Amino acid sequence: MTLESAQEKLAECRRNIDRIDSQVLALLNERARVVEIIGAVKREHAMPVYEPKREDDVYRNVLDHNHGPLPADAVRRIFERVIDEMRTLQKTRMQS
């Protein structure tokens, strides 16, 4: 592979990453909209934001559907962060 063809390949891969990142962002915002609905229901019924059993269900679901190349511990860390941010959003919306 020449340097020029390597640079072309990298540019193509980076365009793919940009496209995928846009899709990931759209899905995260879609998830956040659902979380806002959940928060409204919880607020209406004075239910707690934090539900450890539900979070365990989410982890189990994503880990059961993970076929790599990300290892399970990486997937769990990513979703821990996603859940934490969604919980923060839910708390913020419930206080409004």
Secondary structure, DSSP 8 states (H G I E B T S, - for coil): --HHHHHHHHHHHHHHHHHHHHHHHHHHHHHHHHHHHHHHHHHHTT--S--HHHHHHHHHHHHHH--SSS-HHHHHHHHHHHHHHHHHHHHHHHH-
